[in-house]
């Protein structure tokens, strides 16, 4: 890179680039935190609305005890075919 592109010494240029990158990282982190907060609030509202409408709760945070699925435990669902043509 030519000297004119660095606007001063290379050390000053690196300092400016580091500062710029840190500023961008901070803005991204702040935006992500705001988005996550908004998402969590929306999910809580939807859970409350669903609970009020249906009178039941759904626990999404349940822990999977076993990954094994037996064929006898599975329910076979066949899609309905509508031939209206």
N, C-alpha and C positions, 0 to 999 in steps of 0.2 A: 504494500500500500504506500503510495507516495506520501511524503511528509505533509503536503497541503491537506490531505484527507484526514489526518489525525488531529489537526488544529492544536498544535503545540507538541509536547513530547509524547512519546508512546505511553509513558506512565500515566499522564493525565487522561489520555484517550481511554486506556483500560479502566481507569477510575470512573469515567463518565459512563462507559458501557456497563460496568458492574452496577452502578447506581441505577441506570435505566432498567436493567434486568431485574434487580431487586424490587423496584417500583412496580413493574409489570407483574411479578410473582405475588406481591402484596395485594394488588388490585384483583388478580384472579382468585386468590384465596378468600378475599372479602366477598367477592361476588358469589363464589361457591357456598360460603357459609350462609349468605342471605337466601340463596336459592334453596338450600337444604332446610333452613328454618321455615320458609314459605311452604315447601313441599310437606314437611311434617305437620304444619298447621292445617293444611288442606286435607291430609290423610286423617287427622283427628276429627275434622268436621264431617268428612264422609263416613267414618266409622260411627260417629254419633248419629248421623242421619240414617244410616242403615239400621242401626240398633233401634231407633225410634220407629222406623217403618215396619220392621220385621219382628221386633221384640226379642231378638237373639243376638248373641255376640259371636264374632269370629276371631279366633286367636291365631294371628299370622306368625307369631314368634314361637310357635311350638317347636320342640327339638325332635329331630328324626332319631328314633331309637334304633331302627334297623333298616338297612338298605335292601335287604332281601325281600323279594315278593314271591309268594307262592302262587302258582297258577290257580289253585282252588280259592285263593283270597281275592283274585281279580274278577271284576264284573265285565262281561263282554257286552258291549253296546254296539248295536248295528244301526247305521244311519237309515232313516226313512227316505225312500225314493219317491219323489212326486213326478209322475210322468203326465204332464198336462199338455204336452205338445201334440 
